[in-house]
Amino acid sequence: MELRQGILKKNDLLAADLRARFGAAGLLAVNLVSSPGAGKTALLERTLRELRLTGQRVAALVGDLETDNDARRLAMSGAPVRQIQTHGCCHLEADMIGRHLEGWDLGQLDYLFIENVGNLVCPAGYDLGEALRVAIVSVTEGEDKPLKYPAMFHSADVVAISKIDLAAACEFDRDAALRNIREIRPGVEILETSSKSGAGFAEWFELLARRREAADEAEA
Amino acid sequence: MHELSIAYSVVSSATEALAGRKVAKVDSVLLRVGALSGIMEDPLQFCWGLATEGTLLAGSGLVIERVPVTIRCRPCGQDVALDGVQSFRCPRCGTPGLEVLKGRELEIVSLEIEEDGDDAHSGVATGDSEKERPAGG
């Protein structure tokens, strides 16, 4: 008996609905993925704070297995933030995003950031309706992370190398890292950031604005 | 990492698809799993017995067809299957593969079933499966 049905079909359908809602609302949804401790929350803290200073309307959903520590950290920026506690689930799914958006007027937002559960394996297969998937790898993790977790890095639209202020202390081999990223994801945009010093954030904000504009044009 | 929840999803979709049929036994379930799906065969096989326990699929086998990554290489003018997922370059000419045609699959292809009594011979027919599929899934 033929079936030919995607195993994650339910998630894919919900993600398609979300993508349509985000597109209609004119916001850019960004899914941030990395291993635990690569600096997703730190990057997001600075991103929310600085975008708000330039008048951008931003909000964030943040996923963790337990605690609302990250949501409380991010809420200091003044942006609307909600925690998604997955209670053991190793990734975010589209229906969790849908449920946690309830009551928010998406038309009043320019950017929605979704900080996924820290995990370089499982979130790769779950579409959240995002327009942009950003994989973050810190200089403390080693240059071969993309080779070890190819499915995730291959699914990314942007790769950010984070904590570059620590590169020298870690004897980080920048050329090897760039080569490995490009080997797994040819043509991907690569950023080099420090959430501490702010290095690379001008490029990050330029990229976000450009992608948002492109998404708006595609919608129109 | 989440093979158990994948196994439960397969059981749930297959059970929905079998609704309305007089199924005596499900012999096997065929999945197509791409090299980029992030799903491993061994843990999935390990979970299968547990996920199917007490369902229509109890006792069935799980058959997994692995799909390698295939890229379209413009310079070679060909679609090329890759040996692994450590490089997305064309193995012939070295050009980075920007177009990935296959390798992300994670789907249920088909079920081998035995139907009850008189229906036994029509059970393996595939032509009528469309109309019996639950609407909306």
Interface residues (C-beta under 8 A of the other chain):
Chain A: M1 E2 L3 R4 Q5 G6 I7 L8 K9 K10 C89 C90 H91 N119 V121 C122 A124 G125 L147 P150 A151 M152 H154 S155 R182 E183 I184 R185 P186 G187
Chain B: M1 H2 I6 S9 V10 S13 A14 A17 L18 L31 L36 S37 G38 I39 V85 Q86 S87 F88 R89 P96 G97 L98 V100 L106 E107 I108 V109 S110 L111 E112 I113 G123 V124 T126 S129 R133 G137
